[in-house]
Amino acid sequence: MTKTVFSESITIEDLEEDPYAIYQRLRAESPVVDVPCTNIWFATTWDTVESVATNAKDFVAAFPGSPLERSFGSPFILTADGDVHKELRGMIDPFYRAKQVNVFFDPLCRPIVQYFLDALPEGEPVDIMAEYFENISAVCVARTLGFKDVDAAKLRNWFHGLAQGGINYEGDPVRQAICDETTAEIDAVMIPLLEKLALDRDESVLSNMLFGGMPEGQTRPIERILPTIKVTLLGGMQEPGHGAGNALVGLLQNPDQLAALRANRTALVRAAVTEGLRWVSPIGSQVRTAVRDIEVAGTLIPAGTSVGTILPSANRDETRFVNPDQFNIFRSEKFNAAFGFGTHICAGRTFAPQLMALMLELLFERFGQIEFTPGFVPSFRGWEFRTAPEISVILRR
């Protein structure tokens, strides 16, 4: 079966509001199925997600109609395979491997976290998602890439504008216009910076994108690297901030777990990060396209079909996790699908959790009491990027 009455009835608004109820039903009834409103098929169980994402023989990264490619151009790292993918990963991976992250992380990121921590007000409502998590995530990622002079407000605007294109599976012209305006603004900053770096090389990721792997004295064309820079900005600014915010909501809704973390902060902050990424996964999918007719979980996927491997659904699979809808930092199942699978696994899988842990650890070290603002109830939104857009809290030492 390739389509069901249920999958045909799903709307983008349904997915934005509560995708988890939809994923649960799809896992039970149709783990691989066409979801017309998104213009792709969904794979929703842990096994189908892992199978499609890791089967490089029968599925490729190329994604006709990709909202990211439509928004940012090509080639870019998420829809490339073979030598092109190897080249694009080689521009970024050396800087985000664990060994290298451990060298630059603390001197670069700790002062940034400390700066935004010091700016948080005490004893009055503050949207900690906007003022702390998103600001830190955006600035840290931008600084690691080599954007030295773009402030937090502009970076957050860039992120939200880019995201409108990145999640636009349905082809909404309003969303696309917002993204297009944002990419033009980024190009106006980025192209002169890259032109300067081409004449005066430094140690930044942006500089390596120009020079890395090229013959002596030559640089990679700027237009070749612009799409990958934009998608790196988008994902890098999104996942650490939203992942940390999601984990904080889980902790505040489970006071016993929060108390345990406060009593053993060093040991349990990492567990909270891992569980936050599983419980409400910030990134919604990896998309693969079938190169031949292939059967997965009893369903025939025709050649040329693009299949979204739904990472948040895999992370709530009842056959993989006990009580998967519950936030539980003590669960024994530690490995999850938040960063994807296969050769296109997220390049930031070391950097992002480390930044999340630092944000949470310093927050709990500074404030002995963190609670939701009276009357505020957090709510999550989104299916491709899911988070609580606002987290209003009151902080006290």
Sequence and secondary structure as in RCSB ss.txt:
>XXXX:A:sequence
MTKTVFSESITIEDLEEDPYAIYQRLRAESPVVDVPCTNIWFATTWDTVESVATNAKDFVAAFPGSPLERSFGSP
FILTADGDVHKELRGMIDPFYRAKQVNVFFDPLCRPIVQYFLDALPEGEPVDIMAEYFENISAVCVARTLGFKDV
DAAKLRNWFHGLAQGGINYEGDPVRQAICDETTAEIDAVMIPLLEKLALDRDESVLSNMLFGGMPEGQTRPIERI
LPTIKVTLLGGMQEPGHGAGNALVGLLQNPDQLAALRANRTALVRAAVTEGLRWVSPIGSQVRTAVRDIEVAGTL
IPAGTSVGTILPSANRDETRFVNPDQFNIFRSEKFNAAFGFGTHICAGRTFAPQLMALMLELLFERFGQIEFTPG
FVPSFRGWEFRTAPEISVILRR
>XXXX:A:secstr
    HHHHH  HHHHHH HHHHHHHHHHH SEEEEGGGTEEEE SHHHHHHHHH TTTEES  TT HHHHHH SS
 GGG  HHHHHHHHHHHHHHHSHHHHHHHHHHHHHHHHHHHHHT  SSS EEHIIIIIIHHHHHHHHHHHT  S 
 HHHHHHHHHHHHHHHT TT  HHHHHHHHHHHHHHHHHHHHHHHHHHHS  SSHHHHHHHTTS TT    HHHH
HHHHHHHHHHHHHHHHHHHHHHHHHHHT HHHHHHHHHTHHHHHHHHHHHHHHHT SB EEEEEESS EEETTEE
E TT EEEEEHHHHTT TTTSSSTTS  TT S    STT  GGG  TTTTHHHHHHHHHHHHHHHH SEEEE TT
     B SSB B S  EEEEE 
